[in-house]
Amino acid sequence: MIAVFGPTAVGKSRIAVALAEELGGEIVSADSMQVYRGMAVLTDQPPESLRRRVPHHLVGTLDPAEEYSAARFAADAAAVVEDIRARGALPLLVGGTGLYLQAFLGGFSFAGRADPSTREKWERFVAEQGIAAALAELERLDPRAAGLVDARNPRRLARALEAAQSPGPSIAGERQRLWAPPSAAGRRAVVLGLVRDRRELYPAIDARVEAMVAGGALDEVRRLSWGRVSRTAAQGIGFSELSAYLEGKIDLDQARESMKRRSRRYAKRQLTWMRKMPDVVRIDLTGLTAAEAAARVMAALAEAAGYR
């Protein structure tokens, strides 16, 4: 299979469609936000013009009230990829959620985790006792995990405590598997990492935010506010900012600027993640038109995997 990863606004969607058309493929979205329906503008889902050209999977399929996770994505993607292969097509995993992509490529089973009540117990512990007490408890239960976990992130700290008391793999074991190449899990994959100079990328991010606000993101947030929105869906860039605007807490210019800042920070994290990924074929698209970018990616793929 082929995986296409890169920061937001780098041009993954159109390049992936060009690859899929050339190679007889179908696209599997590896994006933690694009899986939600009713959030097409807010999550920058591929437009219908692209989805008519090539089948897309795991886009707009989940109710915003539902939680989603890397574990659930890994299972969903495995089923979709098997179906695509059964029909003689080539799976292309495309997205910017590095954890989801690596979880699938690494063959994570996420087996042996504790039940939801145990996870809730540790989440309450972190919230009520605080970071320092939670980290001390983790050091007692699993000193190695305490040295690896991001202690500033309450959710990850709670998850590490959960893992320390479950029969599943430790945090250290998961970390090792996470950064293993796809071949370690028996998967044959070429991973393409798309990059652009930030002098091009940041203006593209800003333009995307402006297009989202002008293209209906406010209406989507307004509709979402009528029902329940899961913690996962609420993490999408733009949801909290536009909600604050609709509640009269900030003006629209402030909301847009906050969305742009968050998007740029997110792009930095995606690029940091890419640098850790094993066996990535990095492709610099700086200064290229969409057609030129697609041609460069195809040439890099041909060199990496022998496609002709």
N, C-alpha and C positions, 0 to 999 in steps of 0.2 A: 504494500500500500504506500501511498504518498501522504505526508503530513506537511501542511503549510502553516507556519507560525510567524508571528510578527506583531509589532506594536499596533495599537489602534491608529487608524487612518493611513496605514502604510500602503493599502491597496490590495489586501488579501483576497477579497471577495471576487473582484473582476479577474484577477490573475488565476484564481482557482477555477473559475468557470472556463476560462480559455484552456487551461490544462485538461479539464474534464472533457471538453469537446474534442480536443486533439487525441486524447487517450481512451475515450470510451468509458469515462468515469462518472461516479455520482458523489456528491459532497455530503459529508457528515460534519455538522457544526460542532466544534469543540469550544463553545462559548457559554459561560455560566449564566449569561443574561438573555441571549437570543433564544433560549429554549422556551421562554415565556410568551404566551399569546396575549394580545391586547397591549403589547409594548413594542410594536414594530419600529416606530420612530425612535422611541426612547433608547432602545437597545441597538439601533442601526442594523436591523435585519436586512439581508440581501433583498433588493427590490424585486417585484414580480417579474420585471423584464429579464432578470438573471435567472430567477427560479423557473421560468418557462423554458429556458434554454437547456437547463441541466437539473435533474432531480436533486433536491436538498432534503436532508433528514435532520431531525432534532432541532428544528426551527419553528417557533411558535406553537409548540405542542403541549405545553404545561400550563395549568392554571396558576396565576400569580399567587394564589393562597398557599400553594404547595412549596415545601422546602426542597432544595436540590443540593446535590453534593457530588464530590469527585467519585465516591463509591457508586452512587446511582448512575452517574454518567458512564463510568467504566463498564457497568453491566449493560446499559442501554446501547452504548456504542458497539459493544461486542456482538449483540444481537443484530444490529443494523448492518454491520460489516459482513457478518455471515450471510445475511440475506442478499446483500449486493453481490458478493462473490458467487452465490448460488445461481444468480442470474447472468453470470459471466461478465460482470462489469468490474471496474477498478475502483476501490474505495479511496477517497481523498478526504482526510481529516483536516479541517480548516478552522482556525480560530486563534484567539489571543489569550485564552485561559490556560496558562502553562501547566498548572497543577492537573487540570482535567486531561490534557494531552498526554502528559507523562504518566498519569495514573493508568490510562488505557494502554499506552505503548509498553509500560513496565509490567503489564499483566497483573495488576493488583487484584486480589480477591476480596480484601477487606474482611476476611472471615475472622470469627472469634472475638468480635467486639462485644462489649457489654450491652445490656438491654437499655432502651431509652431512659428508663427511670434512673439508672446509674449515671448516665450522662447528665441528666438534669440535676442529680445530687451534686456532682462536681461543679457544674455551672453555678449552682446556688452557693457552694462552698467558696468559690473564687469571688463571687459578688459580695457575699456577706463577710468573709474573713479577710479579703484583700489579697493583693498580689504577693506581698512578702510572706504571709502565712501559707498561701498556696504553693509558692516556690519551695518553702521549707519542707512542706509535706512531700512534694515531688522529690526533693533531694533525699528524703528518708526512704521513699518507695523505689525510686529509680534514679540514682545519682547521674548516670550517663545521660538520661533524657533531660535532666535538669540543666545540663551543660549545653544542650542542643536547642531547647525550646526557646521561642521568642517570648520572654517573660512579660513583655509589654502588651502582648496580645492575650486578653482574658480567655477567648475561645480556644486558642491553641494550648494555653496552659491547662484549661479544663480537659481538653482532649488528651493531653499527655498524662494527666492524672487517671483518666479513664483507662488509657492503654496500659498504664502501670499495674492496674488491678484486673486486667482482662486476660484471657488465654491467648489472644491474638498476638501478632508480632509487636515488638517494642517500637518505640519512636525511632530509636537508632537503627533497628532493622528496616523499618519503613523508609527511613532516609536513604539507606544504602540501596534499596530496591528502586526508589524514586529516580535516582540518577544513574541507574544502570542503562546501557543501550538496549534498544528494542530486541536485539538478538538474544539477550539474556532471558527474555520471556518467550522466546521462540517465534517472535514476530519479525517478518521481513519488511522493513520500511525504510524509505528515504525521507529524511526530515529536512525540509527547506526552511531556512530562516531569512525572512525578508527585512531589510533595514533601509532607512533613508537618513541622510544628514538632517540633524534637528532643525536646521535653517529652512528645510522644506517640510519636515514632519510637523513642527509646531504650528505653522500657518494652516496646514491641512487640518489639524485637530481643531483649531479655532473656527475654521470655516465649517467644519462638521457640526460643531455646537450651534453655530448660528443657523445652519440649515435645519437642525433638529427643532430648535425653538420656533422657527418660522414654519416648519412642516407638520406641526400637530402634536409635538411632545406635551404641550400644556393640556391639550384636550385628553390625552392618554392619562396623565397624572390625575386630572379632575375625575375621570371615570374610575380610575383605580381607587380613589379616595372613598368611593361609595361602598366598597367591599373590603375584604380582608386581604392584606398584602403580606406575604411571608417575609421572614427576616432575610432570606436569600435574595428575593426579588427587590426588596427595599434597598439593597446595597448598590443597585445600579446607579451609575453616574447620571445625575439629573433628577432622580426621584425626590431626594430630600431637598435639593435646592429649589425645584419648582413647586414642591409642596409648601415650602416656607414662603415662597412668593404668593401662592394662592391664599395662604393664611394671613397675608399682610405683614409678615415679619421682615421681609426684605423687598427691595424693588427688583424689577426684571433685569436691569443691568448688573446688579450684584449677583443674581442667580446665574446669569450667563458667565460672568467672570469666575465665579466659584467652580462652575462646571469645566471651564477651560483649564483652570489650575489643577483640578482633580484628574482630568484627562491626561495632562502632561506628566503628572506624577505617576499615573498608572502606566503610561508609555515607558517611563524610566524603569519601573519595576519589571515590565515585560522584557525589556532589553537585558536587564540584569539576569532574569530567568534564562533567557536564551544563551547567555554566556556560560551558564552551568550545564546546559543540555548536552548530552553526549552525541558525537557524530553528526552535528548539524552542518549542513551545507549553507553557509552564509552568502547571501546575494544582495549586493548594494544596488538599489534602484535609483539612487540620487541622480537627478537631471534627466531621467528618462520619461518619455510619454507612456501612456498605458500600453500601447502596442509594443513599444520598445522594451518595456519592463517584462511583458509576457514572453517576448522572444528571448530575453536574457535568461529568464527562469527556465524556459524549455531547454535552452542550450546547457545550462548548468545541470538540469535533470538528466539530459542525455549523457553527459560526461559521468555523472555519479552512478547512474543505474543502467546505462547501456540502451536507453530507449532510442528508437529511430523512427 
